């Protein structure tokens, strides 16, 4: 179980760092991607600045933080992934043709598989949360 938690922690942490790093350099383009979701579009400029930095911090906490930081990072990742999944399901259900924006430009279109990927990452983050809480004792 410890090895599975470690792999999940490294995968989720690395994905968050890479995703944030790929978006942080062009907040204007990322704001456009967010607005295209038609889900709280008025928040797009703020989210475009805040989300990439938040993703990097969450990913770094998962990758190199002490156990309590890893646990907090996993909880933050769960919150972010729930938010991302809700937005993706909204787009899929509404039939909105939009690029994901998940990893900056050229991330590909949002499909049901995007939601499946996010749910798998959500499960991995939950495993890390449970595992880091258990092993931090």
N, C-alpha and C positions, 0 to 999 in steps of 0.2 A: 504493500500500500504506500509506503514511504517513497518508493521509486516512482510510482504513478503520480503522486502529488508533486514530486520534483519535476517530472516531465511536463505536467500540466502547468505548473508555475512558470517554467522557462518558456514554454510555447506562448501562453497568454501574455506574459511580461514582454517577450520579444515582439510579439505582434502589436502590442500597444505602443511600444517605443517606436517601431518602424512606421506604424500608421500615423502617429503624431508628428514624427520627423518629416514624413512625406507631405504633410499638409501645412506645417507651420510656416513654410517659406512663401506661400501665396494665399493669404487670408481672403483676398478678393475673390479668387476663383472658388475657394472652398465655401465662401458665403453664398455664391451663386448656386453651387451644388445643394447646399442646405435649403435655400429658398425654393429650388425646383421640387422639393418633396411636398410643398404646399401644406406644411404641418408646422404651425407657429413660424411662418416665414419672416415675420417682423423681428424675430430673435436672431435671424441668420448672421448679421454682422457681429453680434456679441458672441454667438456660439463659435463662429469662425476663428475668433481670437482665443477664446477660452478653451475649447475642446482639444486642440492639438497639444497645448502645453499640459493640460490635465492628463491626457493620454500618456505623454512622456513621463510625467511624475508617477502615475499609477504603474506604468510598466517598469520604471526604475525601482520602485518600492518592491515590486514582485521579484525582480531579478537580483537586487543586491542589498535590499533592506534586511534588518534584523527580523526575527520571526513576527514580532508585533506589527512591524511595518508591512511585512508580507501579508499578514492577516487583514490589515486595513486596506492594503492595495487590492486584495482579492474582493473585499466587500465593495470598494469603489468600482472595480471592474464589473461586478455584478450589476450595480446600479447603472453604469454606462451601457452595458450590454442590453439591459432591459429597455432602456430608452431607445437605443439603436434598433432593437427588434420591433418595438412598437411602431417606430417610424417606417421601417421596412414593410411590415405587415400592412400598414396604412397605404403605402404606395402600391403594393401588389393588389390589395383588395380594390383600390380605386382605379386600377388600370393605368396609373401614371407611368409614362415611359421616361425614366430618369436614370442617369448614371449614378452608381453607388456613392462615389466620393470617399469611400472607406479608406482608400490608400492613395489619396490625392487624385490627380488627373489620370485618365485612362484606367479607372477601376472597373469598368464594365457596367452593364445595366443591372438594375435591381430585378431579381427574379425570386421565385419561391426558394430556390437553392441558396440565395443570400440569407434568407430567414433561417434555413436549416443550418447554415454555417454559423450564424450568430447564436442559435440555440445550442449548438455543440460547444462553442466557446463559453457560453453561459454555464453549461454543465461543468466544463473544465474549471472555470473560475469558482464555482460552488464547491467543487472537490478541493481546490486549493484553500478556500476559506475554511472548510471543515478540517482539512489536514493541518493547516498551519495553526489553527486553534488547538487542535489535539496535541500536536508536537511541540507547541510553545510552552507547555507545562513543565 
